[in-house]
Amino acid sequence: MKPKDLEYIDKKGLVEIRKHADDFIRERLAPAEPKNDGKQTPFRGHPVFIAQHATATCCRGCLEKWHKITRDRVLNKEEIEYITEMIMSWINDQAK
């Protein structure tokens, strides 16, 4: 992560970053057929986006390939929590 991403995490705090991660997952990945799937997660602009690419949680294709979470269905609560935890674990490691 770049210094500006780390500054953003420090400014917002990990609780708020987790909320952002959960919101992004619910809006961009949880639907059965997400809008622009495969291209919905930018490569920069928010620490969560960077973490999604680093943890292969950026699109339904990566979720299926790397995490065995099948496509074409709505993500359940446990899957959303798993994805959010993966993202936050990576962010915590980077922010040390």
C-alpha positions in Angstrom: 0.0 0.0 0.0 1.1 3.5 -0.6 1.6 6.0 2.2 -1.6 7.8 1.4 -3.5 4.6 1.8 -1.9 4.0 5.2 -2.7 7.6 6.2 -6.3 7.0 5.2 -6.5 3.9 7.4 -4.9 5.8 10.3 -7.3 8.7 9.9 -10.5 6.6 9.6 -9.5 3.8 11.9 -9.9 0.1 11.4 -13.5 0.0 12.6 -14.5 2.4 9.8 -12.4 0.6 7.2 -14.1 -2.7 8.1 -17.5 -1.0 7.6 -16.3 0.2 4.2 -15.2 -3.3 3.3 -18.5 -4.8 4.4 -20.4 -2.2 2.4 -18.3 -2.7 -0.7 -18.8 -6.5 -0.5 -22.5 -6.2 -0.1 -22.9 -3.7 -2.9 -20.3 -5.0 -5.4 -19.9 -8.8 -4.8 -22.9 -10.1 -2.9 -25.5 -10.0 -5.8 -25.9 -13.1 -7.9 -24.9 -11.2 -11.0 -22.8 -8.1 -9.9 -22.7 -5.1 -12.3 -19.5 -5.2 -14.3 -18.3 -8.4 -12.7 -14.6 -8.8 -13.2 -14.2 -5.0 -13.5 -16.1 -3.7 -10.5 -13.1 -3.3 -8.2 -10.7 -0.5 -9.0 -6.9 -1.1 -8.5 -6.6 2.1 -6.4 -8.6 4.8 -4.7 -9.3 3.0 -1.4 -7.3 0.6 0.8 -10.1 -2.0 0.6 -9.9 -2.1 -3.2 -6.1 -2.8 -3.0 -6.8 -5.5 -0.3 -9.5 -7.1 -2.5 -7.0 -7.6 -5.3 -4.3 -8.8 -2.9 -6.7 -11.4 -1.4 -8.5 -12.5 -4.6 -11.8 -11.1 -3.3 -12.2 -8.5 -6.1 -14.8 -10.3 -8.3 -17.0 -13.4 -8.4 -14.5 -15.1 -10.7 -11.7 -14.8 -8.2 -13.9 -15.8 -5.4 -14.8 -19.0 -7.3 -11.3 -19.8 -8.4 -9.4 -19.0 -5.2 -12.0 -19.4 -2.5 -14.4 -21.9 -4.0 -17.4 -19.6 -3.5 -19.6 -20.3 -6.5 -21.0 -17.7 -8.8 -24.6 -17.0 -10.0 -26.1 -16.8 -6.5 -26.3 -14.2 -3.7 -23.6 -14.5 -1.2 -24.7 -15.5 2.3 -23.9 -13.8 5.6 -21.1 -16.2 6.4 -19.4 -15.7 3.0 -19.7 -11.9 3.4 -18.1 -12.1 6.8 -15.4 -14.4 5.5 -14.5 -12.1 2.7 -14.5 -9.0 5.0 -12.2 -10.8 7.4 -9.8 -11.8 4.6 -9.6 -8.1 3.5 -9.2 -6.8 7.1 -6.5 -9.4 7.9 -4.5 -8.3 4.9 -5.0 -4.6 5.8 -4.0 -5.2 9.4 -0.8 -6.9 8.2 0.0 -3.9 5.9 -0.8 -1.3 8.5 1.7 -2.6 11.0 
